[in-house]
Each structure stands twice: as C-alpha cells, then as structure tokens.
Amino acid sequence: MVEVRTRRIQIVGSLICLKQYWKKLVNSENFNENDTNFYCEMKRREREGKLKMLQGIVESLTGKKEDIEEGQRNKIKGKVVLMKKNVLDFNDLSASVLDRVHELVGQKVSLHLVKNNKLKGKVGKAAYLEKWITTIASLTPPEDTSYNVNFDWEEEIGVPGAFIIKNYHHSEFYLKTLTLENVPGHDPVHFICNSWVYPADKYKTDRVFFTNKTYLPNETPAPLIPYREEELMILRGDGNGQLQEWDRVYDYAYYNDLGDPDKGQDLARPVLGGSSEYPYPRRGRTGRPPTKTDPNSESRIPVLMSLNIYVPRDERFGHLKLSDFLGYGLKSIFQFLLPEFKDLCDSISNEFDSFEDALEIYEGGLKLPDGPLLKSVYDNIPLELLKDLLPVDGEGLFKFPMPNVIQEDKSAWRTDEEFTREMLAGVNPVIISRLQEFPPRSNLDPKVYGDQTSTITSNHIKNRLDGLTIDEAIKNNRVFILNHHDSLMPYLRRINATTTKTYASRTLLFLQNDGRLKPLAIELSLPHPGGDQFGAVSKVYTPAEDGIEGSIWQLAKAYMIVNDAGIHQLISHWLNTHAVIEPFVIATNRQLSVMHPIYKLLHPHFRETMNINAIARQILINGGGLLEATVFPGKYSLEISSVIYKDWVFPDQALPVDLVKR
C-alpha cells in the first residue's frame, strides 16, 4: 500500500507539470510578423508533435495508475496473528530490539504460498510481514499481535494448500494463525499453526504449515504430498545427537535418566524399558551423553535447568500467567527449598509424635527456627504465591486449609464409614474390583513365592454380611476387594530392609443395602522368614471400635491407606496415565500428518503431556526425588511400577472392558 500511494503521488506530480507545459505550448500560437510562412508552418508542426507526445505521456501515465490499481486488486490480503517472544519472556526484552534491527537491515519474516499445481506445489513469491517495527504489543502477556501481508495472485494457482515461513529475525515467535481474506472465487482460507518458529538458520529445511483441512493420506492433493512426507521425516529425526530447544524431533528412548550413578550407587537406578526384566513405556528422546559410571544411563541436567529438559517446543507449557507462576514456583522450590529443608530436618523430625502435632499443619503450620538458613529460603522465593506458604508474620510453614471432614469433629476420619467413603470417592477408586472367588487367590508364581492364597475365612466375616452367606454375597455382587497383595509381596523384603516398614494387603468390602461400602476384613502379609518359596505369613484384622482391638484396627487401616496412596501415585496416576500415554504422543506426531483427521482428534488430549513427564523425570520420579521421598517403596518405587507394567494390556484400558474386568 505504501508503494501504491508513493506511485500515485509521483503520477499526480508529473501530470501537474505536463499540464503547465501543455498550457505553454497552446499559448505559443503567436508568431513574429517577420517569420516566413515556411518557418511558421514548421513551428506549428513542432508544436503539434509536442502536443501529441504529451498526450501520449498523459495516456501512458494514466494507464500506469490503472495498472497499479489493477495490480493491487490482484493481491491476496493476509493477516498473521502471532505472539512475540519478548512479550512472553520478560527476561529477554533485548529480543524486541534485535528483531527491529534485523528488520531495518532487511532481515524480515517472509511467507510463500504453496500453490496447488505441478507435481510439487509451486512456491509463490515472497511476501513480508508489514510494520513489524512500528507494531508494539501490550506488555501484559500473553498478547496477540496482528500483521498484514500481501501475496501476489496468479489466476492459475488455485487455492493455496500450504505456506512456507522464514524467520530472519534474532528470536523465535509463536505463530498462531494465517488467514487469507480475499482469495478470488473462494471463502477465506485459514491456517491454524500454533507453533514456535525459530530463526531460519536453526532449521535444515523450511517451516511449512498446511491449510486447516483434513485429508487422509490417499486423499491428500498431489502438490501437498511431498511436503507432507518431508514434514513427517523432520519430526522423526535421525536418532543422532543431543536435541536442542528448536528441534522438532519426536523420538523414543528408555527411562535411563532416572538415576545419577556418577554421584554414587545410592542414586543409581536400573534402566526401565527394553528388557523383559524391566519393561516400560518409551519416553521422548533427549540425546544427552551417557554418564561416566554407566554407559547405559543418560546423564542428567543440572537442577538449575530442571524445567529446561528437552521436549519439542510446541509440547511445552503455554505461557499463561498461571503457567509462569507454576514454572518459576517449581524452580524456586526445587532449587532452594529442598536443600534448605534437608538441613532443617533435624529440627522438625519429631513434629508428628502425636495426632495433635499432625493437626498443626491445619491450625498453625510447622514452626521453623529463625536464623540465616530460613532467611536464605525467603530470599530465594520471588513469588507472592510461594510466600503464602512461607509466611513471615509468625505463622507456621505450610499451613493448609482445614479439611471438611474434621472441621466439626477432629476424630471423624477414624470411622469405618469415612474410611470406605474416601476409598471410593478419593483419588484411587479404580483398583477396587468385585470379588469373584473366596478366599482370594494369588497370581504370583507358586514355584517362586509358594502358596499366597488369602487366609481370610468365612468365620472372619460371617456376621457382617446382612444375613447372607459369603457365597450368596459374592453371587449377588455384594463383596468387593482392594487388593495390594501381589503387587507388593515380591518387593517387601527389599522395602523392609530400608527405614520403611510395610505389609502387602488385601481389604474386603461389603455393599450395604443403602449403597454404601463397609469394611469386612484387612489382611496384612509378610514374606515367610524361611524364604519366599514358603509363602506368606499373614494376619487378618476385623473392625473394632474400642480398646486394644480398636487401636490395632486403626493401624491396619493405616497400613492399607499407605499402600493405596502409594499404588495410586505409582500405578494409577503415573504409570497408567502419564507414562503409557507418552508413546502414543510420540507415535502420533511421527506417523500422522497434522492434516490427518485422527491427529486433529488426538492432539488436544496430548497437550503438554510430554512436558509434564519430562519435568517429572527431572524432579519427581528420579532417584532421590520427591516421589521416592514420600511414597513407601522409596528407591524401589519405579522398579515396582515396571514389574506391575508386565501385566498391562492395551485393550483392557477401554472403559467397558475395564469395568467388566473389575
């Protein structure tokens, strides 16, 4: 548009000058009386020639003006919506300045339409984002910025099916959409991009985005097929080298980065995946070099870079304000709080000697001693969000809101009704299954583990079945089991050799006429002291309210709850949700084009999964991480999940099959 206006000004100026010259020629009719007729005739002819020449120039200029207007009508107007990096990252405000410098020296952002003709779509002329220098985004992230772009239009090109974008700036930006508003004979053409575009020198091939249409592979327009195939090859990578943040590679690797053997055997962990001993779902490859101690283990990145572990940039958390809080909050906690709390453990290790002490986390928080150590913690927390957890006004550390169940009665959690209510309405109801045989049997190999059949008998529960026999109750679908026996028994000797002590457990439940569950019995088991081949040593506990029996019953419930919480975190939550879905995320991006209808169906469900899992490997499920510090299997936590994964069957995850199975 600037070129058109400039050209029009030039034309108008030229016409004004020509008009004045024309007027001068017309008024030059007067001749000197001494001039001969021949000379006068020559002057007339010269004047007429000049007038004709001027007329031709005027017609030519008028035609030029019309050609420009016609050329403008033969432009495809586009609008690009993106987010600049400096809007999203306050720590890189220099990106804005450098990008503008690049614009001034001609290093712009160019776009080329891919036309639907020839074997490989013909690439159109470059068009550039307009007014990058003069367009300033809001300082409140995230803020969209719109830019106009005008493409040349040729009649034979058809509807553009893709476009190529080249970023010659200093920094990356998040490209959201491109909309072509006046494609002749067609509705607006939309491209939904939602992808980070790095400087062109970071890529070996051009970035290509496809129109917002779905095509099965055999239905893809012929000009787009080479681009579609090339894009998938890029996403698969070549399996070599350490991946960088601008790489867009979805590749597979084993869970070989959980341990840190270079820091000692206490932090060494087995490789999960790729073996019959430790099967496991695949994770995304990062390509980091191996450790010095164990060539099969991948080296870990420093804690200070804990949130920068590689995943394809488009899989990372969105830059919403909440994500920024969480991101910087996690950095602060894991970089500063945990080391300080480790040093403070001696002063708070006896805080839970009684239930009254435990209730302090709701009523006053944990009191930490004043001093330089605590001051260091405060100084390294940049967010008010975290300072709410670490108040400086005399309140305790980690003060939590009072749970509803104990707001009126601090002993309400001890009842059997609340025990089963939380079991069913809490975080891990998906393990509960209908009891189909009595007594419950084990699936462990009897040659290795001996007889692991439950020791619960009908005498333990016969008076608690509302007048039914156990066979009648089972037949009427009234008896259920929460079974954490087989999953824990193989590891009990190793777990109990640490500071943690636990049991394998089976819990029988009865469905009452009012629709509520009640506990029938809890069986706690240990390996036989003479060896695994001799089976289990088990004891059965039944509900009691008073005296020693009541206290023992409370302890039996506590052991069951600890088991259920640990299995929830390791199996139901981590393994069966996060870990098993990551290979599907990788496979979808490697095998299905963004134009594939199944890709478009799955993509929203995969959002940020790889990023969450990568951070988990770095600070949650790693050797010595939070999970090992809080879940009862300790250093064997991920090993147990690997052993349990041996029984994972893909078709069983379908909801109808899962419900029937349970």
C-alpha positions in Angstrom: 0.0 0.0 0.0 2.9 2.4 0.7 4.3 1.7 -2.8 1.0 2.4 -4.4 0.5 5.7 -2.6 4.0 6.8 -3.5 3.5 5.9 -7.1 0.2 7.8 -7.2 1.9 10.9 -5.8 4.5 10.7 -8.5 1.9 10.4 -11.2 -0.1 13.3 -10.0 3.1 15.5 -9.8 4.0 14.5 -13.3 0.6 15.4 -14.6 0.7 18.8 -13.0 4.0 19.6 -14.7 2.7 18.3 -18.0 -0.4 20.4 -17.7 1.7 23.5 -17.2 3.9 22.6 -20.2 0.8 21.9 -22.3 -0.7 25.3 -21.5 2.6 26.9 -22.5 2.6 25.1 -25.9 -1.1 26.0 -26.6 -0.4 29.7 -25.8 2.6 29.7 -28.1 0.4 30.4 -31.2 1.6 34.0 -31.7 4.3 34.4 -34.3 6.6 37.2 -35.2 5.4 39.2 -38.3 8.8 38.8 -39.8 8.6 35.0 -39.7 8.2 33.4 -43.1 5.2 31.1 -43.9 7.6 28.2 -44.1 9.0 28.9 -40.7 5.5 29.4 -39.2 4.4 26.1 -40.6 7.5 24.4 -39.1 6.7 25.9 -35.7 3.1 24.7 -35.9 4.1 21.2 -36.8 6.7 21.2 -34.0 4.1 22.3 -31.5 1.5 19.7 -32.7 4.2 17.0 -32.4 5.0 18.1 -28.8 1.3 18.2 -28.0 0.8 14.6 -29.4 3.8 13.5 -27.4 2.5 15.0 -24.3 -0.9 13.4 -24.9 0.8 10.0 -25.2 2.7 10.6 -22.0 -0.5 11.5 -20.2 -2.2 8.5 -21.5 0.7 6.4 -20.5 0.8 7.8 -17.0 -3.0 7.3 -16.7 -2.5 3.8 -17.8 0.3 3.2 -15.2 -2.0 4.4 -12.5 -4.7 2.0 -13.6 -2.2 -0.8 -13.8 -1.2 -0.2 -10.2 -4.8 -0.3 -9.1 -5.3 -3.4 -11.1 -2.2 -4.9 -9.5 -3.5 -4.1 -6.1 -6.7 -5.9 -6.9 -4.6 -9.0 -7.9 -3.1 -9.3 -4.4 -4.2 -11.8 -1.7 -4.6 -10.0 1.5 -3.5 -12.0 4.6 -3.5 -11.4 8.3 -0.9 -13.1 10.5 -1.5 -13.5 14.3 1.5 -14.3 16.5 3.0 -13.7 19.9 6.4 -12.2 20.1 9.0 -13.8 22.4 9.7 -10.6 24.3 6.0 -10.3 25.2 6.1 -13.8 26.8 9.6 -13.7 28.3 10.4 -10.7 30.4 14.0 -12.0 30.8 14.7 -11.4 27.1 13.5 -7.9 26.3 16.6 -7.5 24.1 14.8 -9.8 21.6 12.5 -6.9 20.7 15.3 -4.5 20.0 17.4 -7.0 18.0 14.4 -8.1 15.9 13.8 -4.5 15.0 17.4 -4.0 14.0 17.1 -7.1 11.7 14.0 -5.5 10.1 15.9 -2.3 9.4 18.7 -4.2 7.6 16.3 -6.2 5.5 16.2 -9.4 7.6 12.4 -9.8 7.7 9.8 -12.5 8.2 8.8 -13.8 4.8 5.9 -16.1 3.7 5.5 -18.0 0.5 2.2 -19.6 -0.6 2.4 -23.1 -1.9 0.1 -23.3 -4.9 -1.9 -26.3 -5.9 -0.3 -27.1 -9.3 2.5 -29.1 -10.6 4.0 -32.3 -9.0 5.2 -30.4 -6.0 3.2 -27.3 -5.2 4.7 -24.2 -6.9 6.1 -21.8 -4.3 4.9 -18.2 -4.8 6.9 -15.0 -4.5 8.0 -13.9 -1.0 5.6 -11.6 0.9 6.7 -9.9 4.1 5.0 -9.1 7.4 4.3 -5.4 7.3 5.0 -2.8 10.0 7.0 -5.1 12.4 9.0 -2.1 13.6 6.0 0.1 14.3 3.7 -2.5 15.8 4.2 -2.7 19.6 2.4 -5.5 21.6 1.0 -5.0 25.0 3.3 -5.5 28.0 0.7 -7.8 29.6 1.5 -11.3 28.3 0.3 -13.2 26.5 -0.7 -10.7 23.9 -1.5 -11.4 20.2 -0.1 -9.1 17.6 -1.6 -8.9 14.1 0.4 -8.2 10.9 -0.8 -7.6 7.4 0.8 -9.5 4.5 0.1 -9.2 0.8 0.7 -12.1 -1.7 0.9 -11.9 -5.4 -2.1 -13.7 -7.1 -2.0 -15.6 -10.3 -5.1 -16.9 -11.9 -3.9 -20.4 -12.3 -2.6 -21.1 -8.8 -5.9 -22.3 -7.3 -6.5 -22.3 -3.5 -3.2 -22.3 -1.5 -2.8 -25.6 0.4 0.2 -24.6 2.5 2.7 -21.8 3.1 6.4 -21.6 3.9 7.6 -19.1 6.6 11.1 -18.0 7.1 12.1 -16.1 10.2 15.2 -14.0 9.6 14.9 -12.2 13.0 17.1 -12.8 16.0 14.5 -14.6 18.1 11.6 -17.0 17.8 7.9 -16.2 17.9 4.7 -18.2 18.5 2.8 -18.3 15.2 -0.9 -18.7 15.8 -2.8 -18.2 12.5 -2.7 -17.0 8.9 -5.9 -16.0 7.3 -6.2 -15.2 3.5 -9.2 -13.0 3.2 -9.8 -12.4 -0.5 -8.8 -15.5 -2.4 -10.6 -15.0 -5.7 -13.7 -17.2 -6.0 -13.2 -18.8 -2.6 -14.1 -18.2 1.1 -11.3 -17.1 3.4 -8.6 -19.7 3.7 -7.4 -20.4 7.3 -4.2 -21.9 8.6 -4.2 -22.9 12.2 -0.5 -23.0 13.2 0.0 -22.8 17.0 3.8 -23.4 16.7 7.0 -21.8 17.6 9.0 -20.5 14.6 12.7 -20.1 15.3 15.2 -18.2 13.2 15.7 -19.8 9.8 19.3 -20.7 10.5 18.2 -23.1 13.2 16.4 -25.3 10.7 17.8 -27.5 8.0 14.6 -27.3 6.0 11.9 -24.6 5.7 8.9 -24.5 8.1 5.7 -25.5 6.3 2.2 -25.0 7.6 -0.8 -26.6 6.0 -4.3 -25.3 5.5 -6.9 -26.1 8.2 -8.4 -29.0 6.3 -8.3 -32.8 6.9 -7.1 -35.3 4.4 -6.4 -39.0 4.7 -3.1 -39.9 3.1 -4.7 -41.2 -0.1 -6.9 -38.1 -0.4 -4.1 -35.5 0.0 -3.9 -33.2 -3.0 -0.9 -34.3 -5.1 1.0 -31.0 -4.8 1.0 -31.3 -0.9 2.1 -34.9 -0.7 5.9 -34.2 -0.9 5.5 -31.5 1.8 3.5 -33.8 4.0 6.1 -36.6 3.7 9.0 -34.3 4.3 7.4 -32.8 7.4 7.0 -36.3 8.9 10.6 -37.1 8.2 11.7 -34.0 10.0 9.6 -34.9 13.0 11.1 -38.4 13.2 14.6 -37.1 13.3 17.7 -39.3 12.5 18.2 -40.6 16.0 21.6 -38.9 16.4 22.9 -36.1 18.6 21.7 -34.1 21.6 18.4 -32.4 20.8 18.2 -28.6 21.1 15.2 -26.5 22.1 14.4 -25.5 18.5 14.5 -29.2 17.3 11.1 -30.6 16.5 12.0 -34.3 16.9 9.7 -36.9 18.4 11.8 -39.9 19.0 11.9 -42.8 21.5 14.2 -43.6 24.4 14.2 -45.8 27.5 13.8 -44.5 31.1 17.6 -44.5 31.6 17.8 -41.0 33.0 16.2 -41.5 36.5 19.4 -42.4 38.3 22.7 -40.4 38.8 25.3 -43.1 39.3 28.1 -40.6 38.9 27.1 -39.2 42.3 27.2 -42.7 44.0 25.5 -46.0 44.0 22.7 -44.8 46.3 21.4 -42.7 43.3 21.9 -45.4 40.7 18.7 -46.8 39.2 18.1 -49.6 36.7 17.1 -48.8 33.1 13.4 -49.2 32.6 12.3 -50.4 29.2 13.9 -52.5 26.6 14.2 -55.7 28.7 11.9 -58.5 29.9 13.1 -57.8 33.5 12.2 -54.2 33.5 9.6 -53.5 30.7 8.3 -49.9 30.5 6.7 -47.5 28.1 9.0 -45.4 26.0 9.8 -41.7 26.7 10.8 -38.9 24.4 14.5 -38.9 23.4 16.7 -36.0 24.6 20.0 -37.4 23.2 22.1 -36.3 26.2 25.5 -38.1 26.6 25.8 -41.1 28.9 27.1 -41.0 32.4 30.7 -41.7 33.2 29.9 -44.5 35.5 27.3 -46.3 33.5 27.3 -46.0 29.7 23.7 -47.3 29.6 22.5 -44.4 31.7 21.9 -41.0 30.3 23.5 -38.0 32.1 21.2 -35.6 33.9 21.0 -31.9 33.5 21.7 -29.6 36.5 18.9 -28.8 38.9 19.1 -25.1 37.9 18.0 -26.2 34.4 15.3 -28.6 35.8 12.5 -27.1 33.7 14.5 -26.9 30.5 14.8 -30.6 29.8 14.2 -31.2 26.1 10.8 -31.7 24.7 9.7 -30.4 21.3 9.0 -26.7 21.9 5.4 -27.0 20.8 4.8 -29.6 23.6 5.9 -27.2 26.4 3.5 -25.4 28.8 1.7 -22.4 27.4 2.8 -19.0 28.6 -0.3 -18.1 30.5 0.2 -16.3 33.7 -0.7 -19.3 35.8 1.9 -21.4 34.0 4.5 -18.7 34.7 3.7 -18.8 38.4 3.9 -22.6 38.4 7.1 -22.6 36.4 9.0 -20.1 38.5 7.5 -21.6 41.6 8.7 -25.0 40.9 12.2 -23.7 40.1 12.3 -21.9 43.4 11.0 -24.9 45.4 13.4 -27.4 43.9 16.4 -25.2 43.7 16.3 -23.6 47.1 13.7 -25.0 49.4 14.5 -28.7 49.4 18.2 -28.3 50.1 17.4 -25.9 53.0 14.7 -28.2 54.4 17.1 -31.1 54.3 19.3 -29.2 56.6 16.4 -28.2 58.8 15.1 -31.8 59.1 16.8 -32.3 62.4 14.7 -29.5 63.9 11.4 -30.8 62.6 11.8 -34.6 62.5 9.8 -35.1 65.7 6.9 -32.8 64.8 4.5 -35.8 64.3 4.8 -37.6 67.5 1.1 -37.3 68.1 -2.2 -36.6 66.2 -2.2 -33.2 67.8 1.1 -32.4 66.1 -0.2 -33.6 62.8 -3.3 -31.3 63.1 -0.9 -28.3 63.5 -0.5 -28.2 59.7 -4.1 -27.0 59.5 -4.2 -24.9 62.6 -0.8 -23.2 62.7 1.6 -24.8 60.3 5.1 -26.2 61.1 7.2 -23.8 63.1 10.7 -23.4 61.8 13.6 -21.8 63.8 14.7 -18.3 62.9 18.2 -17.8 61.5 20.2 -17.3 58.4 19.1 -20.7 56.9 15.5 -19.7 56.9 16.3 -16.2 55.6 18.0 -17.9 52.7 14.8 -19.7 51.9 12.8 -16.5 51.9 15.3 -14.5 49.9 15.1 -17.0 47.1 11.4 -17.1 46.6 10.4 -14.5 44.0 6.6 -15.1 44.1 4.0 -14.0 46.5 2.3 -17.2 45.7 5.1 -19.1 47.4 5.4 -16.6 50.2 1.9 -17.6 51.3 3.4 -21.0 52.0 6.3 -19.5 53.9 4.8 -16.6 55.8 7.0 -14.1 57.6 4.4 -12.9 60.1 5.0 -15.6 62.7 2.7 -18.2 61.2 4.0 -21.7 60.5 5.4 -23.2 57.4 2.9 -25.0 55.0 -0.3 -24.1 56.7 -3.1 -25.8 54.9 -6.9 -25.2 55.0 -8.9 -27.4 57.4 -10.4 -30.4 55.6 -14.2 -30.5 55.7 -14.3 -34.0 57.3 -12.6 -32.7 60.5 -14.0 -29.2 60.7 -16.7 -30.3 63.2 -15.1 -33.4 64.6 -11.4 -33.9 64.6 -11.9 -37.7 65.0 -14.3 -38.1 62.1 -11.6 -39.6 59.9 -11.3 -42.6 62.2 -14.7 -44.0 61.4 -15.2 -47.0 59.1 -17.8 -45.1 57.2 -15.2 -42.3 56.3 -12.6 -45.0 55.6 -14.6 -46.6 52.9 -16.1 -43.3 51.6 -12.6 -41.9 51.0 -11.6 -45.2 49.4 -14.4 -44.9 46.9 -14.7 -41.1 46.4 -11.0 -40.4 46.8 -8.1 -40.5 44.3 -7.8 -44.2 43.6 -11.2 -46.0 43.3 -10.1 -47.7 40.1 -8.3 -50.6 41.8 -11.4 -51.8 43.7 -12.9 -54.9 42.0 -15.7 -57.3 42.6 -14.7 -60.4 44.5 -15.3 -63.5 42.3 -13.8 -66.3 44.4 -13.3 -66.9 48.1 -10.8 -67.0 49.6 -8.9 -64.6 47.3 -6.1 -66.3 45.4 -2.8 -65.0 44.2 -1.4 -64.8 40.7 2.2 -65.0 41.9 4.2 -68.0 40.7 3.9 -70.6 43.4 7.2 -72.1 42.4 8.9 -68.9 43.4 6.6 -67.5 46.1 4.8 -70.6 47.4 1.2 -70.5 48.5 0.0 -66.9 48.6 -3.7 -67.7 49.0 -5.5 -65.4 51.4 -6.0 -66.5 55.0 -9.3 -64.7 55.3 -12.0 -67.2 56.2 -15.8 -67.1 56.4 -15.6 -67.0 60.2 -13.9 -63.6 59.9 -16.8 -62.0 58.1 -19.9 -64.2 58.5 -21.7 -61.9 60.9 -21.2 -58.8 58.8 -23.0 -59.8 55.5 -26.5 -58.7 56.4 -27.6 -62.3 56.9 -26.1 -63.6 53.6 -23.5 -66.4 53.3 -20.3 -65.5 51.6 -21.3 -67.5 48.5 -24.6 -65.6 48.4 -23.0 -62.3 48.8 -20.5 -63.0 46.0 -23.3 -64.2 43.7 -25.3 -61.1 44.4 -22.3 -58.8 43.6 -22.1 -57.5 47.2 -18.4 -58.3 48.0 -15.5 -56.2 46.7 -11.8 -56.3 47.2 -9.0 -53.8 47.3 -6.0 -56.0 46.5 -2.5 -54.7 47.0 -1.0 -58.1 47.8 0.6 -59.4 44.5 2.0 -56.1 43.5 3.9 -55.6 46.8 4.9 -59.0 48.0 7.8 -59.5 45.6 9.5 -56.3 46.9 8.6 -56.5 50.6 12.0 -57.9 51.7 13.9 -55.1 50.0 11.5 -52.4 51.1 11.5 -53.5 54.7 15.3 -53.6 54.7 15.2 -49.8 54.5 13.9 -47.4 57.1 10.4 -48.0 55.7 8.3 -50.9 57.1 5.1 -52.1 55.4 2.9 -55.1 54.5 1.2 -56.5 51.5 -2.6 -56.0 52.0 -6.0 -57.3 51.0 -9.1 -55.5 52.0 -12.6 -57.0 51.7 -15.6 -54.7 51.4 -19.4 -55.2 51.6 -22.0 -53.3 49.6 -24.8 -52.4 52.0 -28.5 -52.0 51.2 -28.1 -48.2 51.5 -25.5 -48.2 48.7 -22.5 -47.6 50.9 -19.5 -49.8 51.4 -18.3 -51.1 54.8 -15.0 -52.9 55.6 -15.2 -56.6 56.3 -11.6 -57.5 57.0 -8.0 -56.4 56.3 -5.3 -59.0 55.7 -1.6 -57.9 56.2 1.1 -60.2 54.9 4.9 -60.5 55.1 7.3 -62.9 53.2 8.0 -66.1 55.1 11.1 -65.7 57.2 12.4 -69.1 55.9 12.3 -68.0 52.3 9.9 -66.8 49.6 9.1 -70.4 48.5 7.3 -71.0 51.8 4.6 -68.4 51.0 3.4 -65.6 53.1 2.9 -65.0 56.8 -0.5 -63.3 57.1 -2.8 -62.0 59.8 -6.4 -60.9 59.4 -7.9 -57.9 61.2 -11.6 -57.2 61.6 -13.5 -54.0 62.6 -13.3 -53.0 66.2 -14.0 -49.7 68.0 -12.7 -49.8 71.5 -9.7 -50.9 73.5 -6.6 -52.6 72.1 -8.5 -54.2 69.3 -9.8 -50.8 68.2 -6.3 -49.3 68.1 -5.0 -52.3 66.1 -7.8 -52.0 63.7 -6.9 -48.3 63.2 -3.3 -49.3 62.5 -4.5 -52.0 60.0 -6.5 -49.4 58.1 -3.5 -47.0 58.2 -1.2 -49.6 56.5 -3.9 -50.2 53.8 -4.2 -46.5 53.2 -0.5 -46.1 52.9 -0.5 -48.9 50.3 -3.4 -47.4 48.4 -1.8 -43.9 48.3 1.5 -45.3 47.0 -0.1 -47.5 44.4 -2.2 -44.6 43.3 0.8 -42.4 42.8 3.0 -45.0 41.1 0.5 -47.0 39.1 -2.9 -45.4 38.7 -1.6 -41.9 38.3 2.0 -42.1 36.9 2.3 -45.4 35.1 -1.3 -46.0 33.8 -1.9 -42.3 32.9 1.3 -40.3 32.3 3.8 -43.0 31.3 1.7 -45.1 29.0 0.3 -42.2 27.0 3.7 -40.7 26.0 4.5 -43.3 23.4 1.1 -42.5 21.8 2.0 -38.8 21.7 5.3 -39.6 20.0 3.8 -42.1 17.6 1.0 -39.7 16.6 3.5 -36.9 15.7 5.8 -39.3 13.9 3.2 -41.1 11.8 0.2 -38.9 11.4 0.3 -35.6 9.5 -1.3 -32.6 11.0 -3.8 -32.8 8.2 -4.9 -36.3 9.3 -8.3 -36.3 11.0 -7.1 -38.7 13.7 -4.3 -36.3 14.5 -6.7 -33.4 14.9 -8.9 -35.6 17.2 -6.0 -36.7 19.4 -3.9 -33.6 19.6 -5.9 -31.7 22.3 -5.8 -34.7 24.6 -2.0 -34.9 24.4 -1.4 -31.2 25.3 1.7 -30.7 27.5 1.9 -34.4 28.5 5.5 -34.7 27.3 6.5 -31.6 29.2 4.9 -32.8 32.4 6.6 -36.2 32.1 10.0 -34.6 31.4 9.8 -32.5 34.5 8.7 -35.5 36.5 11.8 -37.4 35.3 13.9 -34.5 36.5 12.5 -33.7 39.9 9.7 -36.1 40.9 10.4 -39.8 39.9 14.2 -39.5 39.7 16.5 -41.2 42.2 16.3 -39.3 45.4 13.3 -37.2 44.1 10.1 -36.2 45.7 8.3 -39.5 44.9 10.9 -41.7 46.5 11.0 -39.4 49.5 7.2 -39.6 50.1 6.0 -43.0 48.8 6.6 -46.1 50.8 8.6 -48.2 48.3 11.3 -45.5 48.4 14.2 -46.2 46.0 12.3 -49.2 44.6 9.2 -47.1 43.6 9.8 -47.1 39.8 11.1 -50.7 39.8 7.7 -51.8 41.3 5.8 -49.9 38.6 7.9 -51.7 36.0 7.1 -55.1 37.4 3.4 -54.2 37.5 3.6 -53.0 33.9 4.3 -56.6 32.8 0.5 -57.2 33.3 -0.6 -54.1 31.4 -2.7 -55.0 28.3 -3.7 -52.3 25.9 -7.3 -53.5 25.1 -8.0 -53.8 28.8 -7.8 -50.0 29.1 -11.1 -49.5 27.2 -13.7 -48.4 29.7 -16.3 -51.2 29.1 -13.5 -53.9 29.3 -12.1 -52.3 32.4 -15.4 -52.2 34.1 -16.2 -55.8 33.3 -12.7 -56.8 34.5 -13.3 -55.1 37.8 
